Amino acid sequence: MSDDIKKDKKTEELETSEWLYSLDYVLQNSGPERVVELLHQLQIRAHKSGIHVPFSANTPYINTISKEKQPPFPGDREIERRIKSLIRWIAMAMVVKANKQEGSVGGHISTYASAATLYEIGFNHFFRGKGDGYEGDQIYFQGHASPGIYARAFLEGRITKEQLLNFRRDLKPEGGLTSYPHPFLMPNFWEFPTVSMGLGPLMAIYQARFNRYLEDRGMKKPGGKVWAFLGDGETDEPESLGAITLASREKLDNLIFVINCNLQRLDGPVRGNGKIIQELEAIFRGAGWHVIKAIWGEDWESLLDKDVDGKLVKRMGEVVDGEYQKYSVEGGAYIRKNFFGKDPDLLKMVEKMTDEQLFKMKRGGHDPEKVYAAFKSAVDYVGKPIVILAKTIKGYGLGESGEGKNVTHQQKKLNEEEMREFRSRFGIPIADEDILTNPFYKPDEDSQEIKYLKERRKQLGGFVPTRKTDVRPIKTPPESLFEEFYKGTEGREVSTTMVFVRILAKLLKDKEIGKLVVPIVPDEARTFGMEALFRQVGIYSHAGQLYDPVDKDSLLYYKEAKDGQILEEGINEAGSMSSFIAAGTAYNTHGINMIPFFIYYSMFGMQRVGDLVWAAGDIGAKGFMLGGTAGRTTLNGEGLQHQDGHSHLLAYPVPNLVTYDPAFAYELAVIIRDGIKRMYEDQEHIFYYITLMNENYAMPEMPKGAEKGILKGMYKFHASDKKSLKLKAQLFGSGTILNEVINAAKILEDDYRVACDVWSVTSYKELRRDALEAERFNLLNPTAKQKESYIEKMLAKEDGVFVASSDYVKALPDSVSKWFPRRLYSLGTDGFGRSETREALRDFFEVDAKHIVFATLTALFKEGKIKDKELDKAAKELGINPNKRNPMNS
């Protein structure tokens, strides 16, 4: 290096020192606000001079809370360390034991191993329980960390040794433990299902917002936090980060994300060539969150104190995550050479430290004082949602068997020697001979550890997680509220969507349940004719309405209000579904019966947010999902991605989802009233999916005695009065296609002398559920009196051929066909939608009246009831083209 270069370098170092000294001087004498002001002025001056400072939403790669700003640690660190070590051991032993049994049922050790300190600080100092009249915090535990949560519950006395032995064997008669957080399987323990990655963070945001909604409407006292624990790899799921701007926009300072940044996902590093903590900081800061980083443990403080020229911080910031992962497995000599060895000054900084000391220097997420400081700051922060980015090592404590390695996530089998090493490292008082046979060590009830653990939970309001339901049943609205819909519309044409909005408006006005109704819509309220509700109950906004809407002078203007009742979620079905789940579980979370009505384009329901629908079933959500503009042919002109012919089939797998496809106003009214009764008076853990159409037609009066059949899934809408006709058909229709069936019946009777009974099938799923229950009983009890399904009872004495038509795929009627007395001919809308008129679409999919007529005649021909000449004649008269393209394949 030449003398000139050396001189320039020294000059630069001197300039840097002077600027840093000046900054320190201003900070000490004028405070941080003045520093920020000066930096802002310097940025303006640089910009005016043509210097463009690169944008960065990042702060240096160090802890947000300095050592000087740390609050004193309030607990007994030694006792808490022993408790944490016991939980680590039990969690690990539980998974290993499960995989040494026959069947090797799996399980995950490494996630909890990395997050143990994060959880234990929460359990001992922050997580509020549901005791003493306090509703508690809502905590979304990271799904793969469940072994650690079970292990703590074992120490608390809430889970038995037999249950630990039956981890992932929850069908055992003596009791077992489900793999992940599943409220459906452990209804008194888990509150939120989170293992379908990305859903936990998304649901947590909308849970926090719904808590505010209840507070602003005066239905809940302010207070409580929503905690969401997730992994850094989980943030790659679009759902994890997709709604974070909502949280900042709504100023949800009751929401705390804790991201366990162990730098690894399932198969390798999250960002091997980058820095996930810095990436996430920029994302969350840019979205308006308050970010707290806990990167380095207390062992690093003395080195950072020596770092007057910033070289250590600079080095921390330039090392990529893949290299940090390597440091966690290679040892102190490797760290000395490859981290500190890049600069002689850094190497000198650690010359008195041994390789072992370097290797054992903690990351921030494993340091109780750093984690406590981060949590305390998060709980006290006001005005923004908070995210804590805690740096950890995946598989921390597993040693050679998996700590920090790419295989760590799959690590579930440790040999006896590895278990002995784990036992010794964490000081677990278990003899060698008991390590494999009796590994679940629990101190006596009067031990320091158990006393401390239980006392901390007592002070915080009780054990978590705990699911308690303490809510009074709701009385079902009286029949009088629905009577207008039973009478029909006397020739006036309306859609079932319009009928639903009318029912909803009446429910909102009801003195008993009106305030409990939660209308949810993803930016389609005007499409569904709901704009009248804007004025009636208002759109919820925590900020109220800070502007004059452009339609203020109109009767139905866009009215936002702090106590508004409608949740208008924007173009966001996933967020809307998360609001549905939060509202639908308020009976458990807050002890309040809320009745959500979530209406959306049916195509964007089961298909787009099916994972959330499954989570709603797991968590026991209640309420009504309304698939608007449903069916493949009812939505004029929209085309392939807007026409739904399969949502009812997609709803089949969700066991506690009750589905209906009503055609008429009275059917819809009967279904909604019964749904309220079943969910909120009888307190069944079910929820509803009901399809609605935007097609207008006259609504008939309800036939006498139809209620039972509507709810069971099928009833006879019209019996033929053509008793003299020799040919007979039973025609089944659903939703709007029932009108085509009615028209087809008239054509068959008038033109082809076929007497037709018309049936309305309101729910193929309910019919199938009933039939399967009867079939199962008969299979398991072959010598007992055999049960008949509802279908078999209703159709046993019916004559003629059977033809079913709907606006959905043929698999729906086919799913119940084996219980029909004779063959069922199914018509449906298999294939992609088209941009066309209703008439053209129904002709294309072969579900219009003429195709129903021809299918009926074909069925009669195949049964030898009519001749081929009659069939050929009918084909010409009806305009049937046997050579038209198959809609399923085109």
Secondary structure by P-SEA (a helix, b strand, c coil): ccaaaaaaaaaaaaaaaaaaaaaaaaaacccaaaaaaaaaaaaaaaaaacccccccccccccccccccccccccccaaaaaaaaaaaaaaaaaaaaaaaacccccccccccccccaaaaaaaaaccccccccccccbbbbccccaaaaaaaaaaaaccccaaaaaacccccccccccccccccccccccccccccccaaaaaaaaaaaaaaaaaaaaccccbbbbbbbbbcccccccccccccaaaaaaaccccbbbbbbcccccccccccccccaaaaaaaaaaaaccbbbbccccccaaaaaaacccaaaaaaaaaccaaaaaaaacccaaaaacccccccaaaaaaaccccaaaaaacccccccaaaaaaaaaaaaacccbbbbbbbbbbccccccccccccccccccccccaaaaaaaaaaacccccccccccccccccccccaaaaaaaaaaaaacccccbbbbbbbbbcccccccccccccccccccccaaaaaaaaaaaaaacccccccbbbbbcccccccccccccccccbbbcccccccccccccccccccccccccccccccaaaaaaaaaaaaacccccccbbbbbbbccccccccccaaaaaaaaaaccbbbbbbcccccccccccccccccccccccccccccbbbbbcccaaaaaaaaaaaaaacccccccccbbbbbbcbbbbbbcccccaaaaaaaccccccccccccccbbbbbbbcccaaaaaaaaaaaaaacccbbbbbbbbccaaaaaaaaaaaaaaaaacccccccccaaaaaccccccbbbbbcccccccccccccccccbbbbbccccccccccaaaaaaaacccaaaaaaaaaaaaaaaccccaaaaaaaaaaacccccccccccc
